[in-house]
Amino acid sequence: MTMNERHALAVELGRVEVALQRAYATMDGSVESRTRLARAKEEYRRAEAAALHALGAEDALELVEATDSPCAHTPEQEALRAWIARGERELPLRSGERHA
């Protein structure tokens, strides 16, 4: 992966991080704010997944953590950290999912 591609991933992660923080900051309980937060979370998950796919688990986690904030900390990130620490080869799954 080139430095330009890595930079583009970092920029995208930063952009979705800001959108997620903004969605949390503007939560007022309305349907609109809950929808905005759900979309921001999904966009953040997609950006994380793209980084994971492009960089591999360890480098992706490093890039995600470099742009991470406490409000964007997710159970998926914790699972990925534990997975890397154990040196596992199979990607962790979301709650309730199973490998085929």
C-alpha positions as a printed Julia matrix, in Angstrom:
100×3 Matrix{Float64}:
   0.0     0.0    0.0
   1.37    3.39  -0.97
   1.67    6.29   1.4
  -1.0     8.14  -0.63
  -3.45    5.27  -0.18
  -2.64    5.07   3.53
  -3.11    8.83   3.82
  -6.49    8.62   2.03
  -7.63    5.95   4.51
  -6.5     8.14   7.42
  -8.32   11.16   5.99
 -11.51    9.14   5.54
 -11.28    7.76   9.07
 -10.8    11.29  10.36
 -13.8    12.54   8.4
 -16.12    9.83   9.69
 -14.75   10.29  13.21
 -15.72   13.97  13.12
 -19.18   13.09  11.77
 -19.62   10.54  14.57
 -18.54   13.01  17.24
 -20.9    15.61  15.79
 -23.77   13.1   15.81
 -23.11   12.28  19.48
 -22.82   15.96  20.38
 -26.16   16.83  18.75
 -28.14   13.94  20.23
 -31.4    15.27  21.59
 -33.5    12.11  21.53
 -35.34   13.04  18.35
 -35.85   10.6   15.52
 -33.63   12.76  13.32
 -30.74   12.75  15.78
 -31.01    8.99  16.35
 -31.05    8.43  12.58
 -28.04   10.72  12.15
 -26.16    8.8   14.85
 -27.04    5.41  13.33
 -25.8     6.57   9.92
 -22.6     8.01  11.39
 -21.91    4.75  13.25
 -22.48    2.71  10.1
 -20.22    4.99   8.06
 -17.54    4.7   10.75
 -17.81    0.89  10.73
 -17.47    0.85   6.94
 -14.35    3.05   7.07
 -12.85    0.79   9.74
 -13.64   -2.29   7.67
 -12.07   -0.72   4.57
  -8.91    0.06   6.54
  -8.87   -3.46   7.96
  -9.24   -4.97   4.51
  -6.61   -2.75   2.9
  -4.01   -2.74   5.65
  -4.48   -5.95   7.59
  -5.6    -6.14  11.19
  -2.62   -4.76  13.05
  -1.92   -1.78  10.78
  -5.65   -0.99  10.52
  -6.06   -0.98  14.28
  -3.07    1.34  14.58
  -4.6     3.71  12.02
  -8.06    3.58  13.66
  -6.6     4.22  17.11
  -4.66    7.19  15.76
  -7.98    8.83  14.83
 -10.0     7.34  17.71
 -11.87    9.25  20.38
 -13.55    7.96  23.54
 -17.04    8.46  22.08
 -16.22    6.29  19.06
 -14.87    3.42  21.12
 -16.85    0.32  20.15
 -17.09   -3.31  21.26
 -15.85   -4.25  17.8
 -12.61   -2.36  18.42
 -12.18   -4.17  21.74
 -12.75   -7.51  20.02
 -10.17   -6.62  17.37
  -7.63   -5.59  20.03
  -8.15   -8.89  21.87
  -7.94  -10.81  18.59
  -4.61   -9.21  17.7
  -3.27   -9.73  21.22
  -4.09  -13.46  20.98
  -2.41  -13.7   17.58
  -5.52  -15.27  16.07
  -5.76  -15.83  12.32
  -9.55  -15.76  11.91
 -11.24  -12.36  12.03
 -13.49  -11.69  15.02
 -17.21  -11.64  14.29
 -19.92   -9.29  15.42
 -22.11  -10.49  18.23
 -24.37  -13.31  17.07
 -22.46  -14.05  13.83
 -20.77  -17.35  13.12
 -18.19  -18.49  10.62
 -19.51  -20.79   7.91
